[in-house]
């Protein structure tokens, strides 16, 4: 049995306490919002270009210890190292040894995107054998179909892809959008990403789904334009990349952007206004999909 210890700390000392706990025997430490699940919960969203958000005023520091560690001594030493006169109030719970692979797999079930498209983990049977079933497991690259932004893009592709059209997935992550486009009937699919690990994951996933998908690093030159361009990234990178992304849309081609919170939609629309007129196409759980057509 492992032991999980939860300690209360304010924002000014939570990080120092977490570091001290690691120095005195903790196997892992996380800092969480102590007000989670109440009306005082404060979600935090961060992305490149944004100032780091401060910790929660009421934070919970959760540390995992081996059962053989002298817990009282470790907590006393850590508290002293973090500037506490005495250890803060804490609770202890036991965590049994488990088959963590099996536990992780149990959290991912097949995802129905539309009536014709499903995302199916490799350890599951396809719920609808007659649908388009993309086999995709959770991995090191973003995109399993469970996040609202991925679903928004997949739904758009189900409506937008036409036989033999060309598709660019800008920031492809796991490759899920490009794979879906190919399975939906696109003729040429290209995925680009700045992360080598993402490109490796996308190549593996494309091979598993028997999809011919061209993959390249985002620093490489894209030498053509596409009927459809989709980018599921984050607001700040999307704004910076507006000229580069829109340059890849063929005349009459269509663009879909996600990774954008509803509150950020106007910012992205303004950044793309010199190149293409965007409008909100759909929303899902606080996230938005922006769409436009190049005239």
LINTAVEN-V722726 format. One record per pair of residues at least 24 apart in sequence whose C-alpha atoms are under 7 Angstrom apart, sorted by the first residue. I is the first residue (numbers start at 1). J is the second residue. D is the distance in whole Angstrom. If there is no record, write none. Layout:
# LINTAVEN-V722726
I:J:D + I:J:D
This chain:
# LINTAVEN-V722726
1:67:6 + 1:94:6 + 1:95:5 + 1:96:5 + 1:97:6 + 2:64:7 + 2:65:6 + 2:66:5 + 2:67:5 + 2:94:6 + 2:95:5 + 2:96:6 + 3:64:6 + 3:65:5 + 3:66:6 + 3:67:6 + 3:92:7 + 3:93:6 + 3:94:5 + 3:95:6 + 4:62:7 + 4:63:6 + 4:64:5 + 4:65:6 + 4:92:6 + 4:93:5 + 4:94:6 + 4:95:7 + 5:62:6 + 5:63:5 + 5:64:6 + 5:90:7 + 5:91:6 + 5:92:5 + 5:93:7 + 6:60:6 + 6:61:6 + 6:62:4 + 6:63:7 + 6:90:5 + 6:91:5 + 6:92:7 + 7:60:6 + 7:61:5 + 7:62:6 + 7:88:6 + 7:89:6 + 7:90:4 + 7:91:7 + 8:59:6 + 8:60:5 + 8:61:6 + 8:88:6 + 8:89:6 + 8:90:7 + 9:58:6 + 9:59:5 + 9:60:6 + 10:57:5 + 10:58:5 + 10:59:6 + 11:55:5 + 11:56:6 + 11:57:5 + 11:58:7 + 11:59:6 + 14:59:7 + 14:61:7 + 16:82:5 + 17:78:7 + 17:79:7 + 17:82:5 + 18:61:7 + 20:78:5 + 20:81:6 + 20:82:6 + 21:78:5 + 24:74:6 + 24:78:6 + 25:65:7 + 25:74:7 + 26:63:6 + 26:64:6 + 26:65:5 + 27:64:5 + 27:65:6 + 28:63:6 + 28:64:5 + 29:61:7 + 29:62:6 + 29:63:4 + 29:64:7 + 30:61:6 + 30:62:5 + 30:63:7 + 31:59:7 + 31:60:6 + 31:61:5 + 31:62:6 + 32:59:6 + 32:60:5 + 32:61:6 + 33:58:7 + 33:59:5 + 33:60:6 + 34:58:5 + 34:59:5 + 34:60:5 + 47:234:7 + 48:236:7 + 49:236:6 + 111:145:7 + 113:151:6 + 113:154:7 + 113:155:7 + 114:155:7 + 119:145:6 + 132:183:7 + 134:209:7 + 135:209:6 + 136:205:7 + 141:173:5 + 141:174:5 + 141:198:5 + 141:201:7 + 142:173:5 + 142:174:6 + 143:173:6 + 143:174:5 + 143:176:6 + 148:284:6 + 148:285:7 + 148:287:7 + 149:232:7 + 149:258:6 + 149:259:6 + 149:287:6 + 152:289:6 + 153:258:7 + 157:181:6 + 158:184:7 + 161:185:7 + 161:186:6 + 162:186:6 + 163:187:7 + 164:188:7 + 165:227:6 + 166:226:5 + 166:227:5 + 166:228:6 + 167:226:6 + 167:227:6 + 167:228:5 + 167:229:6 + 168:226:6 + 168:228:6 + 168:229:5 + 168:230:6 + 169:229:6 + 169:230:5 + 169:231:6 + 170:230:6 + 170:231:5 + 171:231:6 + 171:232:7 + 171:233:6 + 173:198:5 + 173:199:7 + 173:202:7 + 174:198:6 + 174:201:5 + 174:202:5 + 175:202:4 + 175:205:7 + 179:206:6 + 179:211:6 + 182:211:7 + 189:213:5 + 189:214:6 + 190:214:5 + 190:215:6 + 191:215:5 + 191:216:7 + 192:216:5 + 192:217:5 + 192:218:5 + 193:217:5 + 193:218:5 + 194:218:5 + 224:248:7 + 225:249:5 + 225:250:5 + 226:250:5 + 226:253:7 + 227:253:4 + 227:254:6 + 228:253:6 + 228:254:5 + 228:255:6 + 229:254:6 + 229:255:5 + 229:256:6 + 230:255:6 + 230:256:5 + 230:257:6 + 231:256:6 + 231:257:5 + 231:258:6 + 232:257:6 + 232:258:5 + 232:259:5 + 233:258:7 + 233:259:5 + 234:259:5 + 234:260:6 + 235:259:6 + 235:260:5 + 235:268:7 + 239:268:6 + 239:271:6 + 242:271:7 + 242:272:6 + 246:275:7 + 249:294:7 + 251:294:6 + 251:295:6 + 252:293:6 + 252:294:5 + 252:295:5 + 253:293:6 + 253:294:6 + 254:292:6 + 254:293:4 + 254:294:6 + 255:291:6 + 255:292:5 + 255:293:6 + 256:289:7 + 256:290:6 + 256:291:5 + 256:292:7 + 257:289:6 + 257:290:5 + 257:291:7 + 258:288:6 + 258:289:5 + 258:290:7 + 259:287:7 + 260:287:6 + 260:288:6 + 261:286:6 + 261:287:4 + 261:288:6 + 262:286:6 + 262:287:5 + 262:288:5
